[in-house]
Amino acid sequence: MFIIGELINGMYQDIAKAIKEKHKAIIQKCALEQVKAGASALDVNCGPAAREPINDIQWLVQAIQEVTDKPLALDSSKPQVIESGLKVIKNKAIINSTTADPEKLQALVPLAKKYNARLIGLTISAKGIPQNKDQRLELAAAIVAHCAEEGFPIDDLYLDPIVLPVNVAQAQMKDILESIREFKIISEPSPKAIVGLSNVSQGASARSLVNRTFLVMALAYGLDGAILDPLDKDLMDAAITAELILNKHIYCDSYLEAYRKK
């Protein structure tokens, strides 16, 4: 599974302070801890309080690249902030994210092509959050169609079904899981499926348990990636074990250790 570590985000107080004070050591420590825990890539988000996000995103990227060459997912709702980060990224980047709205697709798909970046597409539009599987699939198909028309490789497209908190949208959970499976039949080659995992447990008391249970179920439905907290060891162990049971790894008694070393 493609794991994007979620912790370099200005919404976290320590990260926001490090960005404001340009304290590289804090950012670099967070990056290395996530990589050591098994992150395949790192999300990079200046947060809503950043005063100069166009400059801050470049500073974050450069600080992280001093200590790891893992891919970076640039996370912003502003295309100009995304492009600022793309200009200084050394390896293949991920744009997090576009919606199904034409104006967002028209702004971000060309950027993804120009910088040879992967793209996360959220199945959401200006009309709001989809309320069922059919609405999710309709938005997913619109994103795939636009990417295909623009010559963007579908192999580099990740679709996000928009995971909602289970404590307020319990009835939608099964539809969200089924959307993951059906994303794969929209086109050939098929897009990949990704989720922002922590959303499912927002406001719940047993957050780690809810996260890892949903993740294991989503993997069984064909999930390819997740934006999550890799420092949650129980969560990571559950993901590694689920993929083992799905025959994606070769079994050995020390399979958890072997996975983390690869």
C-alpha positions as CSV (number, residue, x, y, z in Angstrom):
1,M,0.0,0.0,0.0
2,F,1.1,3.5,-0.8
3,I,1.2,5.3,2.6
4,I,1.4,9.1,2.7
5,G,2.4,10.3,6.1
6,E,0.0,13.1,7.2
7,L,1.9,14.8,10.0
8,I,3.7,17.7,8.3
9,N,0.7,19.9,8.4
10,G,0.4,23.4,9.7
11,M,-2.9,22.5,11.5
12,Y,-0.7,20.8,14.1
13,Q,0.6,23.4,16.6
14,D,4.2,22.3,16.7
15,I,4.4,22.2,12.9
16,A,2.8,25.6,12.6
17,K,5.3,27.0,15.0
18,A,8.2,25.5,13.2
19,I,7.0,27.0,9.9
20,K,6.6,30.4,11.4
21,E,10.0,30.3,13.1
22,K,11.7,28.4,10.2
23,H,12.9,25.7,12.6
24,K,14.1,23.0,10.2
25,A,15.0,20.4,12.8
26,I,11.4,19.9,13.9
27,I,10.2,19.4,10.3
28,Q,13.1,17.1,9.5
29,K,12.5,15.0,12.7
30,C,8.9,14.6,11.8
31,A,9.8,13.6,8.3
32,L,12.3,11.0,9.3
33,E,10.1,9.5,12.0
34,Q,7.3,8.9,9.5
35,V,9.7,7.4,6.9
36,K,11.2,5.1,9.6
37,A,7.6,4.0,10.5
38,G,6.9,3.0,6.9
39,A,5.6,6.0,5.0
40,S,6.0,5.8,1.3
41,A,5.6,9.5,0.8
42,L,5.0,12.6,3.0
43,D,2.1,15.1,2.8
44,V,3.3,18.7,3.0
45,N,0.7,21.3,4.1
46,C,1.4,24.8,5.3
47,G,-1.9,24.9,7.1
48,P,-4.5,27.7,7.1
49,A,-2.6,30.0,9.3
50,A,0.5,30.3,7.1
51,R,1.1,34.0,6.3
52,E,3.2,33.3,3.1
53,P,2.2,29.9,1.9
54,I,3.9,30.3,-1.5
55,N,7.2,30.8,0.2
56,D,6.5,28.5,3.1
57,I,5.7,25.5,0.9
58,Q,9.2,25.9,-0.8
59,W,10.9,26.1,2.6
60,L,9.1,23.0,3.8
61,V,10.0,21.0,0.6
62,Q,13.6,22.1,0.8
63,A,13.9,21.3,4.5
64,I,12.5,17.8,4.0
65,Q,14.6,17.0,0.9
66,E,17.7,17.6,2.9
67,V,17.0,14.5,5.0
68,T,14.9,12.2,2.7
69,D,14.2,11.5,-0.9
70,K,10.7,10.1,-0.4
71,P,8.1,11.6,-2.7
72,L,6.2,14.6,-1.4
73,A,2.5,15.3,-1.7
74,L,1.8,19.0,-1.9
75,D,-1.4,19.7,-0.1
76,S,-3.2,23.0,-0.7
77,S,-6.4,24.3,-2.1
78,K,-4.5,27.0,-4.0
79,P,-2.9,26.1,-7.4
80,Q,-0.3,28.8,-7.0
81,V,0.9,27.3,-3.8
82,I,1.1,23.9,-5.4
83,E,3.1,25.2,-8.3
84,S,5.5,27.0,-6.0
85,G,6.3,23.7,-4.3
86,L,6.5,21.8,-7.5
87,K,9.3,24.1,-8.7
88,V,11.7,22.9,-6.0
89,I,10.7,19.2,-5.7
90,K,13.5,16.9,-6.9
91,N,11.6,13.6,-7.2
92,K,8.2,12.8,-8.6
93,A,5.5,14.7,-6.7
94,I,1.9,14.2,-5.8
95,I,-0.7,17.0,-6.1
96,N,-3.2,16.8,-3.2
97,S,-5.7,17.6,-4.6
98,T,-8.2,18.5,-7.3
99,T,-12.0,18.2,-7.1
100,A,-14.4,17.3,-9.9
101,D,-15.1,20.9,-10.6
102,P,-14.0,21.9,-14.1
103,E,-12.2,25.0,-12.9
104,K,-10.0,22.9,-10.5
105,L,-9.4,20.3,-13.1
106,Q,-8.4,22.9,-15.7
107,A,-5.9,24.4,-13.2
108,L,-4.4,21.3,-11.7
109,V,-4.3,18.7,-14.5
110,P,-2.0,20.8,-16.7
111,L,0.3,21.4,-13.6
112,A,0.4,17.7,-13.0
113,K,1.4,17.1,-16.7
114,K,3.9,19.9,-16.7
115,Y,5.8,18.7,-13.6
116,N,5.2,14.9,-14.2
117,A,3.3,14.7,-10.9
118,R,0.8,12.2,-9.7
119,L,-2.7,13.6,-8.9
120,I,-5.3,12.9,-6.2
121,G,-8.8,13.5,-7.3
122,L,-11.5,14.1,-4.7
123,T,-15.0,12.9,-5.6
124,I,-16.6,16.1,-4.5
125,S,-17.8,19.2,-6.3
126,A,-19.2,22.7,-5.7
127,K,-22.5,21.0,-5.1
128,G,-21.2,19.4,-1.9
129,I,-20.2,16.0,-0.6
130,P,-21.7,13.0,-2.4
131,Q,-24.4,11.2,-0.5
132,N,-24.2,7.7,-2.1
133,K,-22.1,5.5,-4.3
134,D,-23.7,6.5,-7.5
135,Q,-22.8,10.2,-6.9
136,R,-19.3,9.3,-6.1
137,L,-18.9,7.2,-9.2
138,E,-20.3,10.0,-11.3
139,L,-17.8,12.5,-10.0
140,A,-15.0,9.9,-10.3
141,A,-15.9,9.3,-14.0
142,A,-15.9,13.0,-14.7
143,I,-12.3,13.3,-13.2
144,V,-11.1,10.3,-15.2
145,A,-12.7,11.6,-18.4
146,H,-11.1,15.0,-18.0
147,C,-7.7,13.5,-17.3
148,A,-8.0,11.2,-20.4
149,E,-9.0,14.1,-22.6
150,E,-6.0,16.1,-21.5
151,G,-3.6,13.2,-22.0
152,F,-2.8,12.8,-18.3
153,P,-1.8,9.2,-17.5
154,I,-4.5,7.4,-15.6
155,D,-1.9,5.3,-14.0
156,D,-0.8,8.4,-12.0
157,L,-4.4,9.2,-10.9
158,Y,-5.6,8.4,-7.4
159,L,-9.3,8.8,-6.7
160,D,-10.6,9.6,-3.2
161,P,-14.2,8.6,-2.3
162,I,-14.3,11.2,0.5
163,V,-14.4,9.3,3.8
164,L,-16.8,10.8,6.3
165,P,-16.8,10.5,10.1
166,V,-18.5,7.3,11.1
167,N,-20.2,9.1,14.1
168,V,-22.2,11.3,11.7
169,A,-22.3,9.3,8.5
170,Q,-22.5,5.7,9.6
171,A,-25.0,4.8,6.8
172,Q,-22.5,5.9,4.1
173,M,-19.6,3.7,5.2
174,K,-20.6,0.7,3.0
175,D,-21.2,2.9,0.0
176,I,-17.7,4.4,0.5
177,L,-16.1,1.0,0.6
178,E,-18.0,-0.2,-2.5
179,S,-17.0,3.0,-4.4
180,I,-13.3,2.0,-3.9
181,R,-14.0,-1.3,-5.7
182,E,-16.0,0.2,-8.5
183,F,-13.4,3.0,-9.2
184,K,-11.3,0.2,-10.7
185,I,-13.8,-0.5,-13.5
186,I,-14.2,3.1,-14.7
187,S,-11.4,2.8,-17.2
188,E,-8.6,0.7,-18.5
189,P,-6.0,1.2,-17.2
190,S,-7.8,1.8,-14.0
191,P,-7.2,4.7,-11.6
192,K,-6.0,3.9,-8.1
193,A,-8.0,4.5,-4.9
194,I,-6.8,6.4,-1.9
195,V,-8.4,7.7,1.3
196,G,-7.8,10.4,3.9
197,L,-8.0,7.8,6.6
198,S,-8.2,10.0,9.8
199,N,-11.5,11.5,8.6
200,V,-13.3,8.3,9.4
201,S,-12.6,8.6,13.2
202,Q,-13.0,12.4,13.5
203,G,-14.9,13.0,16.7
204,A,-14.9,9.3,17.8
205,S,-13.5,8.2,21.1
206,A,-11.8,5.1,19.9
207,R,-10.0,6.8,17.0
208,S,-7.1,4.3,16.4
209,L,-9.5,1.3,16.5
210,V,-11.9,2.9,14.1
211,N,-9.1,3.9,11.7
212,R,-7.4,0.5,11.6
213,T,-10.7,-1.4,11.2
214,F,-11.8,0.8,8.3
215,L,-8.4,0.6,6.7
216,V,-8.3,-3.2,6.8
217,M,-11.8,-3.4,5.3
218,A,-10.9,-0.8,2.6
219,L,-7.8,-2.9,1.6
220,A,-10.1,-5.9,1.1
221,Y,-12.1,-3.7,-1.3
222,G,-9.0,-2.8,-3.3
223,L,-7.6,0.3,-1.7
224,D,-4.2,1.3,-3.1
225,G,-3.1,4.1,-0.7
226,A,-4.0,6.1,2.3
227,I,-3.0,9.4,3.9
228,L,-2.6,8.5,7.6
229,D,-0.5,8.7,10.7
230,P,2.3,6.2,10.3
231,L,3.4,6.6,13.9
232,D,0.3,4.7,15.0
233,K,2.0,1.3,15.2
234,D,-1.2,-0.7,15.7
235,L,-2.6,0.9,12.5
236,M,0.6,0.1,10.5
237,D,0.7,-3.5,11.8
238,A,-2.9,-4.0,10.8
239,A,-2.3,-2.6,7.3
240,I,0.8,-4.8,6.8
241,T,-1.0,-7.9,8.1
242,A,-4.1,-7.2,5.9
243,E,-1.9,-7.1,2.8
244,L,-0.2,-10.3,3.9
245,I,-3.5,-12.0,4.1
246,L,-4.4,-10.6,0.7
247,N,-1.2,-12.3,-0.6
248,K,0.7,-9.1,-1.4
249,H,3.7,-10.1,0.8
250,I,5.5,-13.4,1.3
251,Y,4.9,-14.8,4.8
252,C,7.6,-15.3,7.3
253,D,7.4,-15.2,11.1
254,S,9.1,-11.8,11.2
255,Y,6.9,-10.3,8.4
256,L,6.3,-7.0,10.2
257,E,10.0,-6.4,10.7
258,A,10.7,-7.5,7.1
259,Y,8.2,-5.1,5.7
260,R,9.6,-2.1,7.6
261,K,13.1,-2.9,6.4
262,K,12.3,-3.1,2.7
